[in-house]
Each structure stands twice: as C-alpha cells, then as structure tokens.
Amino acid sequence: MPQNKAWTLASFPAGAVTESNFKLIESPAPSPKEGEVLVKSLWLSLDPYMRGRLSQQKSYVKGVELGEVMTGETAGEVVESRHPRFKPGDTVTAPAGWQLYGCVKGEMLTRVDASRAPLSYYLGCLGMPGRTAYFGLKEIGAPKPGETVVVSAASGAVGMVVGQLAKAWGCRVVGIAGGKEKCDYVRSLGFDACVDYKSGDLYVSLKEACPKGVDVYFENVGGPILDTLLRLMNLRSRIIVCGLISDYNSTESYGVKMFRSILVNRIKVQGMIVFDWQERYPEANQALLELVAAGKLKYRESILEGLERAPRGLIGLLKGENFGKQLVKLA
C-alpha cells in the first residue's frame, strides 16, 4: 500500500492565511469503497476560492472543518476502481484535495484526454477557471461585437481566458494587471491594452484605454479597482462578479463608494458561481478544447514542485504573486 501525505486544516485564519493554519500528516493510502475510485494525484490546483473554504462564515458551499483534508481539485491517474465507468490508468480530474492519494465517488470524477492537451490544462483553461470565464462572460456579460470588455487580474487563470474569448467574439479588450511583466504578457495574448494598477492614476489610465467607456467588466478583484470601474461603466452595462480577492484576507471588507453608478447607469451586476452551469460543462469543455487545439487560446502556468509547498502557494496566490494558473506538481 503506497504512503499518503495530506494537508489538513489545523486552525482557521484570522486575517491573512499562514502556513501554521495547516498540518501535514502521513498515513497509508486509503482503499476505495463500492462506487469509489482511488486516484493518484499528479497535479493540484490552487485557487482564490480556497480562502473562503477556510472560514466559518456562510458561503455557497460548506467550508473545511478542523482536521479535514484541505479541499482542492487534482488531476491524476486511477490506481484502483470500484466503479464501472473507470479503470486503472484512466486520467481524470477529481476533488481529491491536498493529498497524494484520494478516494472519490465515481460520479465526481471527470475523465480527460491527456493526449489532446497537457494534463495540467484540465485544471486551468480546460477546467474550472476556463469554464468560469466562458459562462460568466457569455451568459452574464453577453458581450456584443464592438463593445469594450475589461477584466481585472487579467494575467490570472480566469482573466487571461476571459480576455481571449472576448477578443475572439469581436470585442475591444482591456486587461488590468500588476506590474510591467504581467501587462506585457497580457498584451501578447491579443488584448488591445493592459493597465498596470500599480503604476500611476488607474482612473486616468483606464479612461484612456476605454475611450468609449466600459460595456462589460469581469470582476476578479473588488476593492478600489471596482470603484474605479464604476466611474467608467456605460448605460446598461454588465458587471460579472466572479471574485473579490482584495477582500479575502481582510478582517474588514472594503465599502464600495460608487454604488450610485449602478442606479444611474442601470448596470446589471450579477455574482458568478460556475456550478450554476454544471449541466452545460461539456459545451464549455468542447469550445475551449477546440480553441487550445487550434492555437487560439494561450495559457501560462505558475508551478511549484511538491505537495509540501501547497500552503506557500496559496499564500502567494492570495497576495497576487502568481503569474498565470497556480499549480503544484505532485509527481
């Protein structure tokens, strides 16, 4: 029986997440029960939503309890199966958590084809972040050709896909990112402009990049950046609230000051949780895979080596230190 390693929740963060909030434990790998599959995880996805799972506040899903394995999606191989749809050697994505081996119910697994794209992509542009970008932009943003779409955290896992989809759908696309290197990369993806929120007057820079105002804003950050965008939104524009990462470690949430703009401009503001489109995942998966295969969807990954570095990776992600999709390579 192989040896398992797993990160469990040792304490709830008070403000910023620290490595002491987690505890690494070792034990023999579990054995699958009837209807379950034992997965050897090769890649672990780190995502901003994980901060919300480390809280006792009410959310759209249950949080992690003390002593439980930290939640997270992995990509890996089936080692042992007691489910008729899977066999050893199958490549899958699974909510196996921060561990090397996990038993998962068969209906919670997704078989993926690692011959068509790198296995890690199924945790990024071909996985939850890609589907989030696709449905959030298409269904809530509903951009029309010629409209201006702005996306914050544009060099992140969701943002880079949002911008490329918007461009493919005929829009003018402006990204917001932190630092010259990230902005240069965003522009290389075909964005019409990218504004560095760390440099100069954000409002002036965005107004220059969006001379006709903003029709669709894909929100990943919140805080002062949201307030700045509210000053630039057009009549009957749309805001997709996907993430508010600037608030996740805060003990006191930022108060939106430009709320009046929502009334004056009749802005549609809607929260976006990808689970709401679960029955349509195959639609997004196919559309995104075709773009990747055709070389029309580029993607960048930030990779840490070894399960031991997972807490450090999440901490860095919440500080904006990642460049692209944050992953941990487990094997």
Secondary structure, 3 states (H helix, E strand, C coil): CCEEEEEEECCCCCCCCCHHHEEEEEEECCCCCCCEEEEEEEEEECCCHHHHHCCCCCCCCCCCCCCCECCCCEEEEEEEECCCCCCCCCEEEECCCCECEEEEEHHHCEECCCCCCCHHHHHCCCCHHHHHHHHHHHHHHCCCCCCEEEECCCCCCCHHHHHHHHHHCCCEEEEEECCHHHHHHHHHCCCCEEEECCCCCHHHHHHHHCCCCEEEEEECCCHHHHHHHHCCEEEEEEEEECCCHHHCCCCCCCCCCCCHHHHHCCCEEEECCHHHHHHHHHHHHHHHHHHHHCCCCCCCEEEEECHHHHHHHHHHHHCCCCCCEEEEECC
